[in-house]
Amino acid sequence: FADGGKIIAERYKLDLPNYGEFDEKRVFQAGPEIQGPVNFRGVRIGVPICEDIWGDVDICESLAESGAEILLVPNGSPYYRAKIDVRHQVVIRQVIECGLPMIYANQLGGQDELIFDGASFAIGADKTLAFQMSQFEEAVDITTWKRQGDHWVCSEGPMSKIPDREEADYRACMLGLRDYVNKNGFKNVVIGLSGGIDSAICAALAVDALGEERLRAVMMPYRYTSKDSLKDAEDCARALGCRYDIVPIFEPVEGFLHALTQMFEGTKEGITEENLQSRARGTILMAISNKFGSMVVTTGNKSEMSVGYATLYGDMNGGFNPIKDLYKMQVYALSRWRNSHVPPGALGPSGEVIPKNIIDKAPSAELRENQTDQDSLPPYPVLDDILECLVENEMGVDDIVARGHDRATVTRIEHLLYIAEYKRRQAAPGVKITKKNFGRDRRYPITNRFRDRS
């Protein structure tokens, strides 16, 4: 606590979380004991810190018993979908137990995978919402508190509207990308713009987060790149107003194949040759990054990362992935939302920034003739539901089949999920959107035999 330019009190966090995305016991030391309230200009303020109100330690009750009149809680609470409702319930539970109003002040900004979304609020002693600040926006608001009988009551404060699901997810991705790029000192970013939905929404996020002048989009066509994809990529770049370059990969791919002709003699052409295309593109993007100091934005969604539908050292190349924790159908939903809305703080244009044809056409990696994603994977609505059951909800095969899914399909997807761990371990960090993302939350060994055999 500071007053009049001087520190008048210090308080220590007692309950260090060590679960999910948190590893605080590896880094910090817990405070020695519960400290009483701070006497601030005649008001006795209790200061539990973040996890002190989430865990089972009765810190708030102890502060109330030692004379606290109001609780002020500084938090570093990261975003995941519908997290605000969870925070409200945690605070209400503490208010019920200790009988004191609680002010919940939350951090704002990106820290690697974690997005701190602000949205500070207070719950009064009557268990109602006293004020609610905006989400994803830095702000200073003044609240007025008056003593009424034995309690302090908030008589004036903001009551901001909380964004709906699509807006909140989009703004989390935008804030995460902006802060990762800026805080790590990158002046520009580069994206391989394929004409597909994933790279298109990442390009939109980059322009919204950083501005059109800080994005270079690169189309890298090969013999399987369709005319539609060439047009869609160009239309997307034009709508966003960013720089657009075309770098064909025919020569580097053919160079690789020529160098390997003798070694590959007598073998059938297949996924190895397909992956050479992806790796040629990844090499070009990294060369641009090295030459101009631009960070490569990688563009794989959670559906692909879950089942390993990605190429190591190819399309997985990059420094940060803003859609890493979004399933494919969520990518479509956010793309449609962005075409109809401009989020607060966005630097990009209004209108249709992701061409309708990109949203409507069948997704394809275009690594062979007439290829679509559904040649290798179930339809994305089916795949995403199975993956959400396996990853976020930790359901077994029998329970997922009971939802109406084919057992052979569920078993295959579960197998792909486990064997792709080695790829995910080498993937770029990306924004956490769901309650269980890859990397920080779901931690599995690469060498494993985990299978649901029931």
C-alpha positions in Angstrom: 0.0 0.0 0.0 1.3 3.5 -0.9 0.0 6.8 0.4 1.5 10.2 0.0 4.4 8.9 -2.0 5.4 6.4 0.7 4.9 2.7 1.2 2.7 2.3 4.3 2.2 -1.5 4.3 3.2 -4.7 2.6 1.2 -7.9 2.4 2.2 -11.4 1.2 0.4 -14.1 -0.7 -0.1 -17.2 1.3 -1.8 -19.8 -1.0 0.4 -20.5 -4.0 -1.4 -22.3 -6.8 0.3 -25.3 -8.5 -2.3 -26.7 -10.9 -3.5 -26.0 -14.5 -1.6 -23.1 -15.9 -0.1 -22.2 -12.5 3.4 -23.1 -11.3 3.9 -20.6 -8.6 5.5 -22.9 -6.1 8.4 -23.4 -8.6 9.1 -19.6 -8.6 7.8 -18.0 -5.4 7.8 -18.5 -1.6 4.6 -18.1 0.3 4.2 -15.5 2.9 5.0 -16.6 6.5 1.6 -16.0 8.1 -1.8 -14.3 7.8 -1.3 -10.5 8.3 -4.1 -8.3 9.6 -5.9 -5.5 7.8 -4.2 -2.4 6.6 -5.3 0.8 8.3 -5.7 3.1 5.3 -7.0 6.6 6.2 -9.2 5.3 8.9 -10.6 2.3 6.9 -9.4 -1.2 7.8 -8.8 -3.0 4.5 -8.1 -6.7 4.3 -5.8 -7.8 1.4 -6.0 -11.4 0.4 -4.1 -12.0 -2.9 -5.5 -13.9 -5.8 -5.4 -17.6 -4.9 -5.9 -16.7 -1.3 -9.7 -16.4 -2.1 -9.8 -19.4 -4.5 -8.4 -22.1 -2.3 -9.6 -23.7 0.9 -7.5 -21.6 3.3 -9.8 -19.4 5.4 -7.9 -16.2 4.9 -10.9 -14.0 4.3 -12.6 -15.2 7.5 -9.5 -14.6 9.5 -9.2 -11.0 8.1 -12.8 -10.3 9.0 -12.3 -11.7 12.5 -9.2 -9.4 12.9 -11.3 -6.3 12.1 -11.3 -5.8 8.3 -14.2 -3.7 7.0 -13.7 -4.3 3.3 -11.6 -6.7 1.3 -9.4 -5.6 -1.7 -8.0 -8.5 -3.7 -5.2 -7.9 -6.3 -5.4 -10.7 -9.0 -3.5 -12.1 -11.9 -6.4 -14.2 -13.1 -6.0 -15.4 -16.7 -8.8 -15.6 -19.2 -10.6 -18.6 -20.4 -14.1 -18.8 -21.8 -16.8 -17.8 -19.3 -14.1 -17.1 -16.6 -15.9 -13.9 -15.4 -18.9 -16.0 -14.2 -16.5 -18.2 -12.3 -14.8 -15.2 -10.6 -18.1 -13.8 -9.6 -19.1 -17.1 -7.9 -15.8 -17.4 -6.1 -16.2 -13.9 -4.7 -19.8 -14.4 -3.7 -18.8 -17.5 -1.8 -16.2 -15.6 0.2 -18.6 -12.7 0.8 -21.2 -15.1 2.2 -18.5 -16.7 4.5 -17.0 -13.5 5.8 -19.8 -11.0 5.5 -17.6 -8.2 4.0 -17.8 -6.5 0.6 -15.0 -7.6 -1.8 -13.3 -5.6 -4.5 -11.7 -7.8 -7.1 -8.9 -6.0 -9.1 -7.5 -8.0 -12.0 -4.5 -7.6 -14.2 -4.7 -6.7 -17.9 -2.4 -7.9 -20.7 -0.8 -10.9 -22.4 2.0 -13.0 -20.8 3.0 -15.7 -23.3 0.0 -18.1 -23.5 -1.9 -16.4 -20.7 -4.2 -13.4 -21.3 -5.2 -11.3 -18.3 -8.5 -9.7 -19.3 -9.1 -7.2 -16.5 -12.8 -6.9 -15.9 -12.3 -5.8 -12.3 -15.5 -5.8 -10.2 -16.9 -5.7 -6.6 -19.5 -7.8 -4.8 -21.3 -6.0 -1.9 -22.0 -7.4 1.5 -25.6 -8.0 0.1 -24.0 -10.4 -2.4 -25.0 -8.3 -5.4 -22.7 -6.9 -8.1 -21.6 -3.4 -7.0 -19.6 -2.4 -10.1 -18.2 -4.1 -13.2 -15.3 -2.7 -15.2 -14.7 -3.4 -18.9 -13.0 -6.6 -20.2 -9.8 -6.4 -22.3 -9.5 -2.7 -21.9 -7.1 -0.7 -19.7 -9.1 1.8 -17.7 -9.1 3.8 -14.5 -12.5 4.2 -12.8 -13.5 6.0 -9.6 -15.9 4.2 -7.3 -17.7 5.8 -4.4 -18.1 3.9 -1.1 -20.2 5.0 1.9 -20.5 3.5 5.3 -24.1 2.3 6.0 -24.4 0.8 9.5 -21.8 -2.0 9.9 -20.9 -2.2 6.1 -19.4 -0.2 3.4 -21.7 0.2 0.3 -20.6 1.1 -3.2 -22.9 4.0 -4.2 -21.4 4.8 -7.6 -19.3 2.9 -10.0 -19.1 1.6 -13.6 -21.4 -1.2 -14.9 -19.7 -2.2 -18.1 -21.3 -4.7 -20.5 -19.3 -8.0 -20.8 -18.7 -9.2 -24.4 -20.4 -12.3 -25.7 -18.4 -15.4 -26.4 -17.2 -14.7 -30.0 -16.2 -11.2 -29.2 -14.4 -12.2 -26.0 -12.5 -15.0 -27.7 -11.5 -12.7 -30.6 -10.3 -9.9 -28.3 -8.3 -12.4 -26.2 -6.5 -13.6 -29.3 -5.9 -10.0 -30.5 -4.6 -8.9 -27.1 -2.4 -11.9 -26.8 -0.8 -11.4 -30.2 -0.3 -7.7 -29.7 1.4 -8.0 -26.3 3.5 -11.0 -27.3 4.9 -9.1 -30.4 5.3 -5.8 -28.6 6.7 -7.0 -25.3 9.3 -9.2 -27.1 10.5 -6.3 -29.3 9.3 -7.4 -32.8 8.5 -4.5 -35.1 6.7 -6.6 -37.7 5.1 -10.0 -38.3 4.9 -12.3 -41.4 2.2 -14.8 -42.2 2.0 -17.4 -44.9 -1.4 -16.5 -46.5 -2.7 -19.7 -48.2 -6.2 -18.7 -49.1 -7.5 -20.8 -46.2 -9.6 -19.9 -43.2 -6.8 -20.3 -40.5 -4.2 -18.0 -42.1 -7.0 -15.5 -43.1 -8.2 -15.1 -39.5 -4.6 -14.9 -38.2 -3.9 -12.1 -40.8 -7.1 -10.3 -39.6 -6.0 -10.6 -36.0 -2.5 -9.3 -36.8 -3.9 -6.2 -38.6 -6.3 -5.6 -35.8 -3.6 -6.1 -33.1 -0.7 -4.3 -34.8 -1.9 -2.4 -37.8 -1.7 -3.1 -41.6 1.8 -1.6 -41.9 3.2 -4.2 -39.5 2.0 -7.3 -41.4 3.6 -8.9 -44.5 1.4 -11.7 -46.0 3.2 -14.2 -48.3 1.4 -16.5 -50.7 3.7 -19.5 -51.6 2.0 -21.4 -54.4 2.9 -24.8 -55.8 1.4 -26.9 -58.6 -1.5 -28.0 -56.3 -2.5 -24.4 -55.3 -5.9 -23.7 -56.9 -6.8 -20.5 -58.7 -9.4 -19.9 -56.0 -6.8 -19.9 -53.3 -4.6 -17.5 -55.2 -7.6 -15.1 -55.6 -8.8 -15.6 -52.0 -5.4 -14.8 -50.5 -5.0 -11.7 -52.7 -8.6 -10.6 -51.8 -8.0 -11.1 -48.1 -4.7 -9.1 -48.2 -6.4 -6.3 -50.1 -9.3 -6.2 -47.7 -6.9 -5.9 -44.8 -4.6 -3.4 -46.5 -1.4 -5.3 -45.7 1.6 -5.9 -47.9 1.2 -9.0 -50.1 4.0 -11.0 -51.7 4.0 -14.1 -53.9 7.0 -16.5 -53.6 6.5 -19.7 -55.6 8.0 -22.8 -54.1 8.3 -24.9 -57.2 12.1 -24.5 -57.4 12.9 -25.3 -53.8 10.6 -28.3 -53.7 11.9 -29.7 -56.9 15.4 -29.1 -55.6 14.7 -31.2 -52.5 13.2 -33.9 -54.6 16.2 -33.9 -57.0 18.6 -34.1 -54.2 16.7 -37.1 -52.8 16.1 -38.9 -56.1 18.7 -41.6 -55.5 17.8 -42.2 -51.9 14.1 -42.4 -52.7 14.4 -44.6 -55.8 11.9 -47.4 -55.8 9.6 -45.8 -53.2 6.1 -44.6 -53.8 5.3 -40.9 -53.7 3.3 -40.0 -50.6 3.2 -37.9 -47.4 6.9 -37.3 -47.5 6.7 -35.4 -50.7 3.6 -33.5 -49.4 5.5 -32.4 -46.3 8.4 -31.1 -48.4 6.0 -28.5 -49.7 5.0 -27.4 -46.2 8.7 -27.4 -45.1 9.7 -25.3 -48.1 7.1 -22.7 -47.1 8.3 -22.8 -43.5 11.9 -22.3 -44.6 10.9 -19.3 -46.7 9.0 -17.7 -43.9 11.9 -18.2 -41.5 14.3 -16.7 -44.0 12.1 -13.6 -44.2 12.0 -13.5 -40.4 15.8 -13.7 -40.2 16.4 -11.1 -42.9 13.9 -8.5 -41.8 13.5 -9.3 -38.1 9.8 -10.1 -38.5 8.2 -12.7 -36.2 6.5 -15.6 -38.1 2.8 -16.0 -37.0 1.9 -19.7 -37.2 -1.7 -20.5 -37.9 -2.6 -24.1 -36.9 -5.9 -24.5 -35.0 -6.6 -26.7 -32.0 -8.3 -29.4 -34.1 -5.2 -29.9 -36.2 -2.8 -29.7 -33.2 -4.9 -32.3 -31.4 -4.6 -35.0 -34.0 -1.2 -34.0 -35.5 -2.6 -32.7 -38.8 0.4 -30.4 -39.1 4.0 -30.6 -40.4 6.9 -30.2 -38.0 9.4 -27.6 -39.3 6.8 -26.6 -41.9 3.5 -25.0 -41.2 4.3 -25.3 -37.5 7.2 -22.9 -37.9 6.7 -19.6 -36.1 7.0 -17.6 -32.9 3.4 -17.4 -31.8 0.0 -18.8 -32.7 -3.1 -16.7 -31.8 -5.6 -19.5 -32.7 -3.8 -22.4 -31.1 -6.6 -23.0 -28.6 -9.5 -22.5 -31.0 -11.1 -25.6 -32.6 -11.8 -25.4 -36.4 -15.5 -24.6 -36.0 -14.7 -21.9 -33.5 -12.3 -20.4 -36.1 -15.3 -20.3 -38.6 -17.5 -18.7 -35.9 -14.9 -16.0 -35.1 -14.3 -15.3 -38.8 -18.0 -14.7 -39.4 -18.2 -12.5 -36.2 -15.2 -10.4 -37.4 -16.8 -9.8 -40.8 -19.7 -8.2 -39.0 -17.9 -6.4 -36.1 -14.9 -4.3 -35.4 -13.7 -5.0 -31.9 -12.8 -2.1 -29.6 -9.2 -1.2 -29.9 -8.8 -2.9 -33.3 -6.6 -1.2 -35.9 -8.0 -3.0 -38.8 -10.8 -2.0 -41.2 -14.5 -2.6 -41.0 -16.5 -4.8 -43.4 -15.7 -8.2 -44.8 -12.0 -8.7 -44.1 -12.2 -12.5 -44.6 -13.6 -13.2 -48.1 -16.8 -15.2 -48.1 -15.4 -17.8 -50.4 -12.7 -18.6 -47.8 -15.4 -19.3 -45.2 -17.6 -21.2 -47.6 -15.2 -23.5 -49.4 -14.1 -26.9 -48.2 -10.8 -26.7 -46.1 -7.8 -28.2 -47.8 -4.0 -28.2 -47.2 -3.6 -28.4 -51.1 -0.6 -30.7 -50.9 -2.0 -33.1 -53.6 -4.5 -33.0 -56.3 -8.2 -32.4 -55.2 -7.2 -32.9 -51.5 -9.6 -31.9 -48.7 -9.2 -32.1 -44.9 -12.0 -34.7 -44.8 -9.9 -37.1 -46.8 -7.9 -37.7 -43.5 -10.3 -36.5 -40.8 -14.0 -36.7 -39.8 -16.1 -33.6 -40.6 -15.0 -30.8 -38.3 -18.3 -30.6 -36.3 -17.8 -34.3 -35.4 -14.1 -34.0 -34.8 -14.4 -31.0 -32.6 -17.1 -32.5 -30.4 -15.0 -35.6 -29.9 -11.9 -33.6 -29.1 -13.7 -31.3 -26.7 -15.0 -34.4 -24.9 -11.5 -36.0 -24.8 -9.4 -32.8 -23.9 -11.6 -30.3 -22.0 -14.0 -32.8 -20.4 -11.7 -35.8 -20.0 -14.4 -38.2 -21.0 -13.8 -41.9 -21.8 -14.6 -43.6 -25.1 -17.8 -45.2 -23.9 -19.2 -41.9 -22.7 -18.4 -40.2 -26.0 -19.9 -43.1 -27.9 -23.1 -42.7 -25.8 -23.4 -39.1 -27.2 -24.0 -40.7 -30.6 -20.5 -40.9 -32.1 -19.1 -44.0 -33.9 -16.9 -46.0 -31.7 -14.2 -46.7 -34.3 -14.0 -43.0 -35.1 -13.7 -42.0 -31.4 -11.0 -44.7 -30.8 -9.1 -43.4 -33.8 -9.2 -39.8 -32.7 -8.1 -40.7 -29.2 -5.2 -42.6 -30.7 -4.2 -39.6 -32.9 -4.5 -37.3 -29.9 -2.0 -39.3 -27.8 0.6 -40.0 -30.6 0.7 -36.3 -31.6 2.1 -35.2 -28.3 5.6 -35.0 -29.7 4.4 -32.4 -32.2 2.6 -30.3 -29.7 5.7 -30.2 -27.5 7.5 -28.5 -30.3 4.8 -26.1 -31.2 4.9 -22.3 -30.8 3.1 -20.9 -27.8 -0.4 -19.6 -28.4 -3.3 -17.8 -26.6 -5.2 -19.8 -24.0 -8.9 -19.7 -24.7 -10.3 -22.9 -23.2 -10.1 -24.2 -19.7 -7.6 -26.8 -20.8 -5.1 -25.7 -23.5 -2.1 -27.7 -24.7 1.2 -26.9 -23.0 0.1 -25.1 -19.8 -2.9 -27.2 -18.8 -2.9 -30.6 -20.5 0.6 -32.1 -19.7 1.2 -35.6 -21.0 4.5 -37.4 -21.6 5.6 -37.9 -25.2 6.5 -41.6 -24.6 3.2 -43.1 -23.4 0.8 -45.9 -23.8 -2.3 -44.1 -22.5 -5.3 -45.7 -24.1 -9.0 -46.1 -23.1 -9.4 -49.8 -23.6 -12.8 -50.2 -22.0 
